[in-house]
Every structure is written in C-alpha cells, then in structure tokens.
Amino acid sequence: MTEIPRIQRVAPDELPAVLDAHRERRTTQLILVGPDYQPPNKVEHLPAIARGHHLVSLTSHLPRLPDELWRLEHLESLQLALLALTDEDAIGISQHFGQLKALLLEGTHVGDGGAQAIAEHLRQLTSLDLSINQIGDAGARAIAEHLGQLTSLNLGHNQIGDAGVRAIAEHLRQLTSLDLVHNQIGDAGARAIAKHLRQLTSLNLGDNQIGDAGARAIAEHLRQLETLDLSDNKHVKTVTLPSSPRLTTLKIAKTDVQDLSPLSPLILSGQPVHWARWGEKGNGIYVKHCPLTHPSPEVIQQGPEAVLNFFREIEAQGTDRLFEAKLLLVGEGSAGKTSLLRRLFQPDLPLPDEDETTRGIDIHRHEFPIADGRQFRLNAWDFGGQQIYHATHQFFLTKRSLYVLVDDTRSDHKTVHDEGFRYWLEVVETLSEASPLLIFQNEKGGRSKQLDIAGIKGRFPNVQGVYRGNLEHPDAADELRRAVEHFALNLPHVGEDVPAKWVPIRQELETLAKSRPHITLDEYLAAYRTHLPLQDDDDRKKALHLSQYLHDLGVFLHFQHVPELRRTLFLQNQWVTDAVFRVLDDEDVKTSNRGRFTVADCDRLWSEAGYADKEVELRALMVRFELAYRLPDTAVDTWLVPQHLPPSRPDSLRDWARHGDLMLSYRYAFLPRGMVSRLIVRMHRFVRDPDLCWSDGALFERDGTQVLVETGTHGNEITLRARGLESQTLLAVLASDLDALNDSFPGLKDKVSKQVPCICPTCAQSPTPAMFPRQQLLERKQRGKLTIECREPPDYHDVSVMKLLEGMDLELWLDRAGYLKEAPEPTGDAEESTTATGTGKPRTVRIFLASSAELRDDRDAFDLYFRQLNDRLRNDGLYLEIVRWENFLDAMSDTRLQDEYNAAIRACDIFVSLFRTKTGKYTAEEFGVAWEQFKATGKPRIYTYFHATQVPTNADNRADLMSLWAFKDQLNELGHFPTEYDSIEGLKRHFRDQLDRLRDAGEM
C-alpha cells in the first residue's frame, strides 16, 4: 500500500549519526535522497523512492558517501536517489551489501561500470531500479547475464537500445515488472520482450520509437499483463485488443491511434477511457493527445460514462454518418471576407459597400451533394476583423474545421513574417490544432502580388493551397469553391460513424433552428423522445451525452453545468453572437463607461424581440465566454468587460517591481490576444480595485498580499510578481489558473514555456533575475545533470535544478525578501520533524483541507487565513501545513485508489471538510474509512462544516439533496456533529477557536 513517508531532514555532517542510529536499530530498509528531492503534495504523485516508512532527506549535497553507510549490515533494501554518485560508489555498494534484495539508484550518474559491478556482486537482488542514469547496452547485458533472479527491473531513461533489451528478454524470463521508458528499443526490442518475457504483469515502453508491429506483438503474446504503457510512441497508429484477460491499465496517450473500436470489448466490460496521459485516474485506457475520430475527443472528454454510452448505443442501434463541417473566413478588417462569402455561396446578393463591415460574426449555411446522394452541410462563418473580436476567437475557431485566410493584395504582406499572415496563421494553428487552411488573394482593382508560398508552407504545413481572384468578377471564387468542398469533405471527422439514431435527432434540431433561436431542455428531450426511449434517469443521461456531443461540435450551445444556462439550448449561433457583440461594440460601454455595463444597458441593447426574454442567459454566456464578470459591491448591478479597460498600466503601478519579489514568467512563441483579460474574469475575486487593471495587466490582492500580472512589452510574455505574507499561496493560485487557461488552447502546448527565475545570490538582489526554461530543467533532471549555471555576472553561480523545477524555491525567496523570521520545517511527519535533529524547530501540524468545487472561494480563504496564523503560532513552536486536495469531495469515485485515500488521511493531524449543497457519490463511504482510522488511532481529528444555504427543492438537484441528507444521517449515527457556518469569517473564527483549544490541551 502506498504511504506518505516519514521524512527526516538532516545536514550532511549529521548523516553519520543518523546512520549509526539505523545500525543500532538493525534497520533493514534505508531511503536516502539528495537535497533536490521535493516531496509531492498528493499521494498519487509519490515516486517510487518515497514508497517506504522512513526517508532521510539531505539539506545539501554530500561530498562522498560516509563510511557509516557501509556498517548497515542488516540492510535488505537500499534506495539512494538524486545523489551525485559515481560508478565507484556503485562498486562500493555492490561490495558491502551482498545481502540486498532491493536496490534503487535513481538519478545518480551511474554508468555501465557501476551496473556491471552491481550485476556481478548483488546476486540476491529481486528488485533493481537504475532509472535516469547513463547505462548502455553493456550494462544491460551484464544485468541480464548475472541477475537471473530479478522479478522487477527499471532501466527507464537510459540508452540500452534494442541490443540491451534483447539481452534482458533472453535471460530474465522470470521478470514480472519491466520499465524501459525512453530507451530507443524500437519494434525489434518490443518483439523480443513479447517473445520471451511471458510472465510480465507490468510493462512500460513509453517513448521508444515503437510502431504497430511491436505493439501488436506485445498485445498478442503477453497474456499476464495488468498494466501496459505505450504512450509517446507516435508510430503506433492502430491498437489490437490485448490477449491478456487481466489487463486493467492501457496507456496509449500521444500515439497516432484514431480508432478505439478494436478495444470496444474491453470498454464494454467496464474499463474506463480517460482523456489523460498518466495513471492519475486509476485503472483504464489513457488516450490524451491521440488524433481520435472513433469516438471523437469530444465524446471522450465528457468522461468514461460517455464513452461507454457511445459504444453501447452503437451496439444497440448500429451506425450512421454525419456529413457536416465548419468553414471559417478570417483575415484583417476590410480584406474582403464578406465579399468572398457572397461570391462563394450567395451569388445572388450584391457585393457589400466598401464601408460595410462585419460586426461580430455572420454565419451562412451552404449545402452541396456528395457521392451517395446525401447533402453535405457546410456552415460558413465570416469573422469581423476588428481587434475587439480577436479575444473571442477561441470560442469559435475550432478544430474539425476548414479555414480560408483572405489577403488584400493592396497590402504589402508577402511572407510568413508579415503581420497579415503571421498572426492569422498562428491563431489557426494554435486554436484549431493545425486544421487545413486555404489562402485567397483578393485582387482588388486587379492588383496582384507574389507571396513567399514556399516559406509559408514550410512554417505552416496546414496551408493547403493559394487561390486568387478579383471579386468584382462573378466567377472569381469558383476555383476556391471547388477546393473548399473538396477539403471539407476530406476533413478527418467527416463521415465518422456515430450511433444511428443520432443523425435524425440532429436533423430534427436543424429543422427547429430554422425558426427558433433557442429551445428549452424539455423541448430538446421531447425531440429526443421521438427517436429513442426516454423512460428513466439512464435514458436522460444518454440524451444529455448527445446534447454535450453536439455542443462540443459547435452545432448549438448547451452549457449543462451552468445553473443559468442548463435549461436552455441556443440553436442559432448567429443569434447568440449578435447579442454578445451588441454589448462589446457599444460605444457607451467601450468609451464612456470604461467597459462597464448595467441591466439598463442590456435593456437598451437587447430591447428587440427575443433578446429581452433571455437577458439573464445572455449575461451568463458572456461570463461563461470569459468576456465579462459582475462587479461586487455596486449599488446597481454592473458587469465589466476587461478588454475595454485602458491600454496602459496605471501611474500608481509604474515602478512596482523590486528585488525580493516572487516571480514567475510564461514565454510564448505565440500569445493569443486577450489572455490577461480572461485571467481577470477567471480570478476577479482577487481584483480589489478594477482601476488597478488594464487591458494587458492587473493587480490581484488578498489580505495584504499582491500579485502583479502583465503582458511584456514585446507581447510574447506574461509575468507574475508577488509580494506579501502569502506570496507563495496567491502566486500559486494565479499560476495554476493561468496554466489551466493555457491548456484550454488546443495548440498552445508547444508554444509556451514556463520560465523559472534564478535563485542564486546575484539574482536574488535583482528585480530582473535570469530565467530558465522549465523544459530545459526537466531534461537536465532526466539526464542526471542536477545543476545549471546562471548567466548573470560576476559569479555565474551553479544553481540546483531540482530547487528550480517547481517554479522557484519559494521559502528561500520569502526569507530573502524578509517575510519569514524563521523558516518552518519544510515537510515531514510532525513527530519526526520535531525530534529528529534536536533543533527545536516548530512542530508541523498537517491540516488536510477538502471541499467540493462549489466552495472553492471558501477553501481559498480558509487556506490563506490559516497560513497567515503561522506567524503567531510559530512563537508557540507550531507550524500549520495546509494540505489541499482540490475538489476532493467531487472527485471521490470508484476509480480513486482506497489505499491512497487512507494514506492521505493517516499522514495528517487534522481533517477538515466543507460541504454546501451536495456530497460526492462515495463521500459517505470514504468518510467512514476516515472515522474508523480516527477511532483506531485518535488521528486525524475530524471537523465537518456545512455552509448554511437555502437549497431549492426541485427535480434538478434531487440527487444532490438525497446525497446530502444521507450523509448527514450517517454523521448522526456516528455521533459526529458537524458545524454550520454562514460566512467565511464565521468558518475561520470557529476553526481558529478549535485550534486554540487543541493547543491549550497539549494535543497539537
């Protein structure tokens, strides 16, 4: 069972005494890690080195392994990680510890010589981990030839190649666990494993240049596998149903797999499909970043239940195909997009006047016949070119689409470096995952120009062709129209199989959309009922899965999880965008009101029939699109559009930066417009004064702590600077949300790098420290190079890679900035951290904080407040460590490993849970486990709080209410009495009193 280890922090000169104490206790297991080891916040992130009961962590690097280590004659398990060792150290270990059964030397610079010594002398080993070292095929052969008793072997992140893996496969046939991630073994190595290692239950071959042949061999021959990882092998294009009846985890993320139907028996048997890369969701099939079409990513991202429903519906109904796609016309304002749209699909309409511009978006439906007698539906979107519309592109410029970039030949833009091309090519590549794009040169007045087509296609291979024409001539767009129809018909998703009855339901909704801009959820369910049964909750879930799928495809808008929007389906995208852009375009809102608008403004702008009835929903849509947020504490209900804030930083913030600030930077190869504006909307609860915000920056504040976020002068960087008592916490909250915002852009992953500030003495005194790309630090860690040189003169210090990796050594920065009088004990078991070294440092009290997503604000406030109490409690010898388990109560499910939950509870002194209108599906069961643990050991202390909320009793929240009442009944049966609170201040006051009582009673 995975447990959080007890961590004993010691200095190198204290290590001999610690090792002597282990010798006296006849210790059989030792885990010693270097100063760069950073314990994770969550149990599921624990690496192999921490899966034990006692871990010694050094505060600085060892010059050499102490002689006292060699005296631990009873050791059976030795784990040394992230230490600067040599082959000579490995030889010493092999000569002194012949009795070892398990050895881990992870990230320790061991090469072939060290591996050979270990293989020749440690003949009793059954488990060996030499990952992240410099071992080649010679070291692998030595291990294979001498350690025939091994059952578990990890040589991940080495260079053993196919020769090394063949030796392992031929000699170590009793292996049950093998990890060779990132070793370039290829199909030949995979076939060797499949041929010989028939006892394997766990196999990791991620990132190994394996293709279909190697994957197929493994699937066919390894019948004992329980876990198989083939992720990051781009040559794997098809998956074969594994022959192992025991397989519970299959990782194929970041492969080129498009079709999961070969795995349908596995899926229908109950194996969940996850849009994720790693094993953080437990058992299942992991498929993130696969170019899937069957089922589509839109289905998978709904969750495992939606995928299971998809295959069950196909099994019950058979399949049909949808022939529908989206065409998007983009380009600068006045380039001629509307004229092109009319020449393409509306030839009976006259060309627009020169001063007639598109405000927002115009949508036109075009149909053309295809080979089997069906009609192909093409939805053509004409985007306004003004910059105010650019920030909304993410919501409409989608994958599964075809793009046309309209170029005005009167401009001088000719190459990929010119703004007229670079911005639009970048935005299509980033937002649509490189969907196919055609360029049309609008030869106004008969003027032509030559483009650097080779350069454009070289940088943007999704550009499929360049077309030209003078739109004054009726036939100017005929060639482009034929190309549009050809490329639309050949989009990867077009014609994909879907459950057969989904097609007529889609057609019925299409008919409704011709006359109605929106319908109610009940009307949608009635349309669904005409084609499929709708008799119980399971049928309703199926209907909502289909609604979510069509929403994700952009057919209509149905935000099922937003209270104001869940009962409305917007069938006409044009109707919605017209309403939104009426507000964004309004001169009073833009200029006079500095981005603010009220209900009165909405009445004025949405007075036309149809809009007024949906004012609440339309405002909710603007918030959902992160275009606006409601200002707190205003006499009249007021919303703010951050895009309309002034473009310049306020004078009061001009010289805000100073040395000692906590700092983090995001550098973008392409920075989509409106990122900071969206962050302001997302995190507006930390915006105390909107006048300290501008269109590209904002000052976020919480209880005296400030974080300044702004776009750099070159437009390719977002920097966060923090100061105050809770700098670390508030910066982490904002950075986490910016990470989530970056992740919401499909193609941004490889265009943004997190830049970590240097922490050397020189940079610590500078407001502009040197920055290191996080990816570079990760690569150094993988290759065992654990330092990096700062480029700042005069000293060019070597800096710890591991301390930099999490963004910054936050406690060190706080100390240098003068915010901490005494650094707290960084981590570890409370008793261990007090007594291990006899230093008298504060005793750490771990408070495990859990709540559902609906109480996120309360969770943040609780966290910040009790971290601030540390200044007072430190004088009493205490330090509070808040352990946050984000959305813990929502996440509890049958996929969460029970032993991980138990370990998380066991490691804490106090367990605090917050509830409001619901409990998670498995909360009562899990709470029972925590309660039994408390009765058995007296730890953790459990505090349960319910927010005093008037919960409406209607059909929509019946399940939530039932779960809430059932959980309260269980608490009564257990004799545990929860506390109600009506405000965050009341919650803080009550829990502070509980802490004082525990402290006064000597129980904390």
N, C-alpha and C positions, 0 to 999 in steps of 0.2 A: 504494500500500500504506500502510495506517495505521501511523504510527510514534509512539512516545513522543518528544516534542520535547526538545531540549536547552534547559534553562531558565536564563537569565541574570538574576539578581535585582539590580536597580540602584535607587539612590535618584534622585529627580528631578534633583538637581543633578549627578549623574553621567551622566545620559542624553545631554547634548550630546557628551561624549567618546565614548560608545558609538556614537552615530550617525555621528560623524566616522570612527570605525574602519570602520563599514559602508561609508561613502562611499569610503574608500581601497581597500576590497576589491571595489568596484564591485558591491555587493550588489544582487541582482535581486528578493529577497523579504524582507519585514520583517513580523514579528508582534510587536506591542506591546500588552500587556494591563495593565489597571489593577491596583491592589493587592488588589482584591476577587476576582480570579480565583483559584480554588482548583483545582490540578491533581488529577485523579481518581486513585484507587488502581489502577484497572483500565483496560486499554487500550480495552475496548469502550465505556467511558464517556467517552472523549475527545470533546469538542465539536469543531465544525468549525474553531474558531480555533486548535486545537492540532495540526492536521494539517500539520505542516511540520518542518523540521530545526533551526530556531533560533527561540527565543521569548524576548523581552525582557519581564520582569515587573517592574513598578514596586513599590517598597516603600511608597509613599504617593502621594496624588493629585497630578497635575500642575496648576499654576495656569494654564498655557497650553501649546500645542504649541510646542516650541523651534524656532528658525529653522534649526537644523542639519538638521531633518527635510526641509525644502524643498530641500536640496542633494543629496538622494539621487536623482540624475538618471537612474540606471540601473534604478530600480525598475520591475518589471513586475507585482508582486503586493504589495499593502499590506493588512494586517489590523490594525485598531485596535478593541479590544474592551473594554467595561466601563470606558470613559473618559468623563468629564463633558465632552463636546464640545457644540458649538452648530452651528447652520446656517452661521455664519460660518466655522467650522473646515472644514465640508464644502465650502464655496465655495473656501477656500484650497487644499484638496486637489485640487479639480477644476481650479484654475488652474495648479497647479505640476506635476501628474503626468498630462499628457495622453497619455503613453505607456502608462498602466496597462492591463493585460489582466484583472486580477482585483482586486476591492476588497471588503473586508468592514468594515463599521462596525456591529457588533452591540452593542446596549445602550448607545448613545452619545447619546441625546436628539435625534437628527436628525429634522427635520420636513419638510414639503412643500418649503420653500425650499431646504434642503440637497439634497433629492432632485432638484429641478429643475436646480440648478447641476451636479450630477454628470451628469445626463442630457444637458445641453447641451454639456458640455465633454469628457467622457471617452468619445469615440466609438469607442475601440478595445476597450472592455470586452467580454469574453465571459462573465465571471462576476461577479455582483453580489449581495452579502448585506447587506441593511439591516434585518435582523430585530430585534425588540424595540426599536422606535423609535416616533415619533409621526407616521407617514406616512399620509395620507388618499388619497382618490381623485385629487386634483390631482397629488400626487407620483407616483402610479401611472401616470396618463395621460402625464406628462412622460417617465417612463422608457420607456413603451410607444412613444411617438411618436419618440424620438430614438435609442434604443439597439437598433436593429434587428438588430445582430449578436450579441446575448446568446444564449447557449445554456443558462446556469444562472442562476436568479433566486430569491432567498429574501427574501420580504417578510413572513415569519411574525410574528405578534404585532404587527400594526399595525391600521389601521382603513380599509382600502381599499374595503370593501363591494363590492356587485355591479357598480357603475359602474366602479370601478377595475379589477376583474378582466375586465370586458368589453373595456376598452381594451387590456389586456395580451393577451387572447386574439386580438383582431383584428389586432394589429400585430406581435407577437413569435412568429410562427408557426414559427420555427426552434428554439424552446426544446426542450431535451431533459430539463431538470430544473426543477421548479417547486415551491416550498414556500410555501403561503399559510395555514398553520395559524393558527387564531384570528383570522379577519378578517371574519366575518359575511357571507360571499358568497352563501349560500343556494342554492336549486336553480337560480335564474337564472344565477348565476355558474358553477356546475358545468356547466350545459348549454352555456354559451359556451365553456368550456375544451374540452368534448367535441367541439364543432362545429369549432373552429379549430386546436387545438394537437395535431395528429395525430402529431407527431414525439416527443412526451413518452415518456421511459423511466422517469422517477421523478416521482411526484406526491403531495404531502402536502396534504390538505384536511381535516385533523382539526379538530374543534371549530368548525364553520362553519354550523350550522343547516341542513345538507343533509338531504334526505329521500330516499325511494325513487326519485322521478323523476330527481333529479340523479345519484344513484348508478347508476341503470340507464343513463343516457345515457353516463356515463364507461365503464361496462363494455362497452357496445355499440360505441363508436366509437374508443376509444384502443387500437389493436392493437399498439403498440410497447411498452406499459408492462411494466416489470420489477418496479417497486415502487409500490404504491398504498396510501395511508393515509387511511381514512375514519373513524378512531376518534373517539369522543366526539361523534358525531352521533346523538343519541337518536331522531331522526325516521326513521332508516334501519331499517326493520323486515324487509325481505327482501333477500337477496343474489342477484344474477344472475351466472351463470358468465361471467367476463370473456372477451372475444373475443381478448385478446392471448395468443398461444401462448408468449410469453416471460416471462409473469408468474411471479415466484418468491417475492414477498412481498406479502401482503394483510393489512392491519391493520383490523379491524372491531371492536376491543375497545370496550366501553362504548357500543355501539349497542343497538338493540332487536331484534336478529336472534334468532330462535328456532330456525330450521331450517337446517342446513348441507347438506341433500341436494342443493340446486342446485349445490353445489361438489364433489359426490362424484367427478365425473371428474377434477378437479384433485387431490383427496385420493388417489384410487386410482392416480394417476400417480406418486405419491410425495411430494407436498407435505405436510409435517408440520403438524398442528394443535397450537397451543400455548395453554395457559391462562395467558396473559401479555399485557401491554399493549404493550410496546415491541419493539424488534428485538434484544433481548439474546440470543435463541436462534438468530439467523441467519435463513435463509430459512424461509418457512412462512406459515400463516394464524394470526393473533393474535385471540383471542376472549374475553379475560378480561372479566368483568362483563357478559356477554351473558346474557339470560334463556333459555338454550338448553333445548330439550326433545328435539331430534333431531340428534345424540346428546345425552345429558344431560351436565351438567357433571361428574358422577361418572365418566363414561367418559373425557372429555377430560382430567381431572386425573390419570388414570393415565398419560398420556403419548401421544405421537404414534402409537406402535405399537398402543395400544388403540383409537384412533380408526380407524386403517387396518383393524384386525381387525373392528371393528364394521361398517364398510361392506362389507368382503369377505364377512362372514358373511351380511349381508342379501342381497348379490348372489347368494350360493350357496344360501341357504335360503328366501328370501322373508321376509315379516314376519308377526308376530303381535302381540298386545297384552296387556299386563299390567294387570289391574284390582285394584289393591291400594293402600292408603293407611294412614296412621297418624293416630290421634286421641289427643290428649294433654289430660288433665284437670289443670289447675293451679289454685292458689289457696292461701290461708293454711291452716294446720293447723286441723282441726275445722270447715272451711267446709261440708263435706258432699259431698266429691268421691266417696267410696266409695258413699254412699247414692245419688248421682246415677247412678253407673255401674250399680248394680243396677237402678234404675228404667228405665234406658235399655236394657240388654242382658241383665240377669239377673233378670227379674221374678219368677221362682220362688223366689229367695232372699230371706230376711227382711232388713230394713234392719239395718245394724250398730248395736251398742250405742253409747251416747254416748261411752264411754271407749275404744272400739275404733278405733285409729288405724292408718293405713298406715305400715308401716316400710319405707322404701325405695320400691319401685315394684311395683304389681300390674299384670299385663298380661292382657287378655281379648280373645279373638277373636270378632268379630261378622261374620256374612255376611248379605247381602241380595241378592235377584235384581235384575238390570238388564235393559234392553230386549231384548238379543239372546239371552236365555236363559242367559247366564252368571251366575256368582255373583261379587259384589264382596266382597273381603275387607277388613275394617276391623280393625286392631289397636289396641285401646283401652288406653292407658297411664294408670294412676292414680298420681300422684306424691304421696309424703309431703310434708307442708307444713313440717316442721321445718327450721330453718335449716341443719342439718348436711347436708341433701340438696341445698341450693341450689348448692353448688360443683360438683356433678356434673351440673347441668342441661345444660351444653354438649354432653355426650356423648349426650344423649337427646332434647333439644329441637331437632329438626331441621327443615329446610325440607322441601318435599314433604309437608307435614302439615297437619292441621286442629286447631285449639285450642279448648277450652272453658275459660273462666275462671269458676270458681264463687265467687259472692259470698254471704256470710252476711248476710242482711238485719238481723240483730241488731247488726251493726257500724254505725258512723256514716260509713263511707266512701261518698262520693257523687260525687266529682269526680275528674278526672284527676290532681289534685294530692295526693289522699289515698293513703297508702302501700298500702292494699289493692288499689288499681287501678294506681297509677303503676309500682310495681316489676314487677308481672306483665305489664303491657302493654309496658313497656320490655324486659323479658327476652325476650318472644316476638318483638318487633320486631327485637331485636338478634341473637338466636341463630337465628332461622328465616327471616331476610330477609323480614319482614313477611308471614308466612303468614296466611291468613284465621282470624279469631278470633270466637267467639260468647261472649256473656256470659250466664250463667244465675244468676238471683237465687233463692237457696234461702230461701223464705219460712218459716223455722222458726216454729212456733207460730202460723202465719197472719199474721206480721208482714210488712208491705211497707214500701218506701221509694222515694223518687223519685231517680233518677240524672240527672246532667247528661249526657244521652246526646249532645246536640249538641257539647258541649265534648270529650267522649271521642272521638267520631268525627272531630272536627276535627283533633285532635292525632294520632290513630291511625286512619288511614283503612282499615286492615286489619280493623277491628271491623265485622263484617257484620250483627250483629243482637243484640238483648237479649231474653231469654225469662225467664219467671217461673213459679214453682210451689211448692206446699207438698209436699215429698216424702213426707209422710205419706199422701198420696193416690196410688193406683196409677197414675193417668193423668197425673200432674203433669209428666212429661217427654215426653209423646207429641209435642207440637209441636216440642220441641227435637230429638227423634229424627228426625223428618222433615227438619228443617233440616240436621242432621248428615249424613244420607245424601245430600241434595241438594248440599251444598257439598263433600263428599268426592268425589262423582262428577265434580264440575267443577274439581277441582284441575288445574293446567296439565299435570302429567306423566301423569295418569291416562289410560290408553288409548294411550299413546305407542307407536309402532312399535319393536319390538326384533326381532332375529333370531328366526325362527320356533321353532327348537328350544330357545331359552332358556326358553320358557314351560313345556313338560313337564318340563324339568330342575328348574325352580323348584318345580313341583308335587310331584315325587318327593322333593325335600328337605323340603317341607312335610309330607309323609306321614311321613318319618323323624323329624321334630321332634316328632311326637305321642307317640313312645315313647322317644326318646333325647335327652338334653340336649346331647350332643356326639358328633361322629364324627371319625375320623382323616382326614387328607388322602387317604390311599389309598382310603378308603371313598367320599369325595366323587368322586374320579376314576373309581371304578367306576360310580357313579351317572351320571356324565357320559358314560361309555363306552357306556351302553345307548341313548343317543340320538345321539351324534356320535362320529366316529372318534377314537381316541387311540393313534396309532401311532408318533409321533416327537416330538421336542422342540417343534416348531412347534404340534402339536396340544395338547401340555401347556400351552404358553403361552396358547393360546386358552381352555383350561379355567380357567386362573388369572385371565385377564381377566374371565371371567364371575363367578368367585368374588369378585374385588375389587369388581365392579359391585354384586353383591348385598350385600356387606359395606357398601359406601358408602350403599346404600339403607336399611340397618338391618334387612335380612331376617335376617341372622345375623352373627356376629363371626368374622372370619378375618384375623388380622394376619400377612400373608405375610412381612414383613421383620423380624419379631422372632424371634430364634432359638428362644426357649422356646415360642413360640405358632404358629410357621409350620406345624406338622404337626397342628394341632387346629382344627376348626370348631365353634364353640359355636352350636348350632341354637336353643336356648331362651334368649332374653334374660332371661326371668324367673329362670331357674336361676342365671345369672351374677350378676344384680343382688342376688338373695337372699344369695349367698355374700359378695359385697363388703360389703353393708350389715350383715351379721353382725359384721364387724370394726369398721366405722365406728360401729355402735350400741353396741358392748360397753362396759359401764360401767368395767370394769377398764382397758381400752385408753384410754378417754376421760379418766378421772379419775386412777386410781391410778398408771397408767404414763405419764401426760402424753403420750399419743399414740403410745407405743412398743408394738410387739408382736413376739413371737418365734415361732419354729416351734412351740413348745409351745402358745402361744395359738391358733395356727391349728389344731393338733390338737384342742384343746378346742372350738373354734367350728365346725370343719368335720368333726367326727367322724362325722356322718351318712353313710350310704351314698352314694357318688357324688362327694362333695366331696373326701374324703381322697385319692382317686386322682389328683386334679388340683390338689393344693396348689401345686406349682411354677408351673403355668399361671395359677392364680388370683392368686398374688402378682405374677406378671409382668403380669397385667391391671391390677392396682392401680397398678403403676409406669407402665404404658402410659397409663392414665387420669390420671396425674399426681396421684394421691391419696396416694401414699406413696413413700419411697425407702429403700434399705438403708443403714444407718449403717456407716461404715467403722471398722475397728479396735475392734470389740466382741468380748468373749470369747465371747458367744453371739450367733449371727446375729440381728440386730434391725433392724426397719423402723420408720420414723417417719411418722406422719400429721400434716403441718403444721397442718391445720385444728384439731387438738386442742391446739395449743400455747396458752399463756396469752394472754389478750386484750390485755395491757398491755406496753408497752416495758419491758425490764429496767432496773432502777435505774442500772446502770453506764453506760447509754447515754442517760440523760435529757437531759443538756446537751451532746450530742455535736457539734452543728453549730457551725461557726465560719467567720469570713470567710476567704477564700482557698480554700475547698473548691471543687472542680469540681462543677458542679451541673447537673442536667437534670430536667425535670418533664413529666409527662404529665397533661393535664387531660381529664376525661371528662364528657360530657353524661350518660352512664350508665355506671357502673363495675360490671361483673359481679362477684359475690361470689367470693372465693377466688383472686383474681388473684395476689396475692403468695405465697400458699401454693403455687400451681402453679409460680411462678418459683423458689421454694425447691427444689422437686422437680427442676425442669429444671437448675438450676445448683448442685446440692448439693455438687459437687466443690469449690466455693469457700466452703462453710459449714464453718468450722473448729470452731465451738462451737455446737451446736444450742441451748444455753441462752441464747445471744445472739440468738435468733429468737423471734418471737411470731406470732400468727395473722395480723397485718397488717404485719409487717416483719421484716427480717433484716439481720444484719451479714455481708457477704461479704468474705473476706480471701484474699490471695495474696501470700506473701513480703513482708510488711510493708505492703502496700497494702490499704486498706479502702474498701468502698463500703457505705453505709447506704441501704437501700431500705425505704420505708414508705408506707402509705396515709395521706393527710392527715386531719386531724380532721373535715373536712366530708364525708369519704367519697367525694370525686369527683376525687382527685388521687393520683398515685404519684410520689414524688420520689426521685431518686438523688443522693447526695452522696458524693464520693470524695476521698481524700487519700492521699498516699504517693508513692514514686518512680514507680510505674507506674499512677498515677491514670487517665491517658488511656486506657491499654490495657484495664484491668479495667473501667472505666466503659463503654467502647465494647463490650466483650464482653457485659456485662449488658444494656445498652440494646438491643443487637441482638437478644438473646433476648426481651426484653420486646416489641420490635417484632413479632417472629415470633408471640408469644403473642397480641398484639392482632389480628394478621392472621388468626389461627385462628378468630376470631369473625366470622361472615359479615356481620353488620350493624353492626359496630363502627367501620368506616372513617370515617364521618362523625360519630361521637360521641366521637372522641378527637383531641386536638391536642397536638403536641409543643411544649412551652414552652421557649424558649431564654433562658438568663439573660443579662442585660445585662453588658457588659464595660467600661462607662465607669469612670472613676476613682472615682466615688462608689460605684457598686455593687460594685466590686472590694474595697472595705473593709467590705462588709456581709454578714452571714450570710444575709440575705434580699434578694437583688438583685431588681430589676424583671425581669419576664418578658415575652417577646414571643412571640405565637403564630407558629409556623413558617409556616403558610399565609399569614399576613399578610406575612411577609418574602418569600415566594415571589412573591406578587402584586406587591410593590414591585419586585422584580427584573425581572419580566416587563414592567413598565411603565416601566422605566428609572429608577426612584426608588431610588437606592442608599444612602440614609441614612434613619435613623429616630430620632426624639427620645426620649430616656429621660425617663420621667415623674417621676424622683426629684429632689427639690430638693437643693441650691440651684441647680445649674448647668444641669440639663436638657440634658445633652450630646447632640450628634448622634453616632450610632453607625453604623458600616459595616454595611450589610445583608449583604454577602457574607461578612464575617467571622462574622456571627451564624448564617448559614444552615446550616452543618454542625453546629449544636448549641452551639458555643462556640469561641472562639479558644483552643484548649487550651494551646498553648505560652505564650501570654500569661498565662493563669491560672496555669500552673505556675511561670512566672517570678515573678509577684507573690506566689505562696504560698511562695517561697523554695526551690523544689525543684530549680531549674536554676541553676548558677553561670554558665553561658554557653549561650545558646540555640544549638542546632545549625543548620547551614544547612538551611533548610526543605525544599528539594527540588532536583531537577535532576541533570543529568549530573555524574558525580564530578569529571571534569577541569574542566568549566566552573565548578562551584561553588567550586573551589579558586582558580582563576586569574583569573576574570572581573573582579573588582574589586580584587584585590590586598590583601584584608583579612586573609589568613592564617587564616580561619575553618577549622574542621575539615573534612577531606575526607570526603564522604559515600560510603560503601560500601553498595551495594544488594544485599541478600540476598533472593533470591526463594524463598519457602518454600511447598512444595506437598506435600499429602498427601491420602489418601482420608479419607472420613468416619469410618472406624473408628479413626483415630489422632488424633481431634480433641483429646483431652486432651494428647497428646504435643505436638501443634502449638501449643496454648495455652501449655504450659510452656516450650517452646523459645522462643517469641516473647517471653514475659515475661522470661525469664532473659537473653537477649542484648540486649534493650533496656536492662536494668539494667547491662550491661557498659559502656554508653556513658560513665558517669562515669569509669571507669578509662581507656578508650580516648581520651577527649577530650583528656587530657593528652598523648597521643601524636599529636594532630592528626587523629584519626579519629572518624567518627560512623557507627554502623550504622543503616541504614534497612531494617526488615523489611517486605518486600512480601508480603502474604498473598494467596494465591489459594485461596479457600475450596473445599474438596472438589475441587481441581483435577484430581486423577488420576481421580476418579469421573466428572468432567464431560466429559472428553475424548471427543469423538464426531465423527461426520461433519458435525454441524451447527456445530462451532466453526470459525471462520474461521482458516485456516492463517496468514495474514499477521499476524493479531492475536497469535497464539501466538509467532510468530517475533519480533515487535516486543517483546513482554513479556520474552522471554529475552535479546534483544540489549541491552536497556536495563539489565540487571542485571550486577553483577560476579561474583556467586556464585549458583549454582542448587542448592538443597537439596531432595531429595525423600525422603519417608518411605513405606515400604511395610510391610505386615503379611501378610495372607492372600490378597491379590489385587492385580491391576493392572487399570487401566481397559482397555476394549476396544481403544483406539487408542494406549495408552501407549507401546508399543514403537516404533510409527511416529513419534510425536512426540518421543520421547527421541532417536531417530536424527537428527531435524532439529536438536535442540539440540547433539548431539555434532558434527555437521558444522559447525555455527556455531563451536563451540569450536576445532575443528581449523583452521578458516579464519582466525580472529581471535585465538585464545587467550582468548576471553571468551564466556560466563561460565565460571568454574571450577565443575565439577560434582561434587557429593557425593551419593552414594546410600546410604541407610541402610535396613536391613531389621530389623524387630523380631523378636527370637528368640522364636518362638512355635511350640508343638507344634500343627500343623494336622491336625485329624482328616481321614482319607481316606475319605469316604463320597460317595454319589451326589449329595447336596445341594450339595456345594461342588466338584464335579468341574471345572466350567468355571473357577472361581476358581483352582484348583490348576494347571490347564493353562496359564492366562494367566501365572501367577506363574513356573512353570518355563520357559516360552517366553521370558519377559523376562530371566530370569537367564541363559539360554543366549545371548541376544543380547549381554548385557553381557560375557560371557566372550569372545565373538567380537570385540567392540570393544576388548578389552584393558582394560576399565574394571572395577575391582574394588570392589564395594560393601562396606560395613561393617555387621556385625551389632551390635545393642545389646540388652541385656536389661532396661534400665530407663531412665527419662528422665534420671536422673543420669548414667548412662553415656553417653548421647547428648550431653548438654551438655558433659561433660568432654572427649569425643573432639573435638567440633567446636571447642571453645574452644582445644584444642591446635593444631588446623589453622589457626585464625585467628592464633595466636601465630607459627606458622611462616611464614605468608604475610607478616605484619608484619615479622618479623625479616629476611626475604629481600627486603624492599622491594617486595613485589608487591601490597601492599594499602594 
